[in-house]
Every structure is written in C-alpha cells, then in structure tokens.
Amino acid sequence: MKQTVIHVRPKRKLSDILFLGMSLVVILSGIILLMYGLYDLPDAIPMHFNNYGKSNGWNSKWLVLILPAIGFIVMYALEYIKQHPWFVTGWRVITKKNSQHQFSLVVRLMSYFEFIFSILFLVTAYDTLAVAICGMSLFNGMGYAMLGAWVVIPCAVGFLLSILLYFVASLLARD
C-alpha cells in the first residue's frame, strides 16, 4: 500500500526563530573574523593536523574562504529541510492527525543542528586563524590544533542528543 505524502508546513515557534537568529549571528561572527584576519595570514597556512595536533598539510591562505561557503551551504540545506520537513520523516507514519506535531519536531531538530553547526564553524574559523597567525591554538596554547577533542566531541554529543530527543519525542507523541 502506497502512503500519500502529507505536505504541511508547521508554524515556527519562538525558539525556532531564536535558534535561527543565534545561528546567523554566530555564522556572521565567524565570517567577519575570517575577513578581518585574512590579510594577516601568511601565504601558506596549516590546514590539516595529525593525531598529535601537529600540522602536516599546508595550503594557500585563500582556502579559508571555503569555510564561509560551507557554512552557507549547510545553513541553506538545513533551512530547506525546515521548509520541507516531510523529506526526513520516512521512519514514522505521518497522518493528517500527527503531521503538524511530527513536522514541528523536525523543524526543532534542524534548528538545534544549525546552532551546533554554527558554533563548530566559529571555533574552526578562530582556531584556523589562531594557529596560522599566532602559532597557538585556542585549546592548548602550544601551536597545535586541538580542535578534535575539545570541540568535536561536545558537538557530536550535541548532535546525537538532539537526534535521540527527536526520536523519543516522536515516539511518545500520540497519533
């Protein structure tokens, strides 16, 4: 039996708008930081680090401009999903009765993802500039990029916790 797809756009709550606003402020702060520091960068900057935090890959300073591009692409993709939440609810049967609630959960999840991603973007931009200009990372002050342990783990926990809360809320919702 083929299920008909229900296209209902949920109303955004104040928390969704606040998360979007905070995400945009954080992303724009990272872009301003990159633009401000771009001309202070040496021609070749460290772009890849080994397991010990030592740089083992160098590239042109202009490559940091990819960070804002990635930021905008991810934010656009998450906003697109928020506008079309029926794309990501395939694991749960969506009916007219539960569609508004289920789709609002998807919107909330994407709002959390935007905020977590924007923080990760800002810290990555700052740490890239700090290591390239000062030779010191934000996280250990020794010229190593220690972004992995201090930022990636909390962001991964944030992403996973958001997904877990989404599934729990979705399962507990009455049909």
Secondary structure, 3 states (H helix, E strand, C coil): CCCCCCCCCCCCCHHHHHHHHHHHHHHHHHHHHHHHHHCCCCCEEEEEECCCCCEEEEEEHHHHHHHHHHHHHHHHHHHHHHHCHHHHCCCCCCCCCCHHHHHHHHHHHHHHHHHHHHHHHHHHHHHHHHHHHHCCCCCCCCCCCCHHHHHHHHHHHHHHHHHHHHHHHHHHCCC
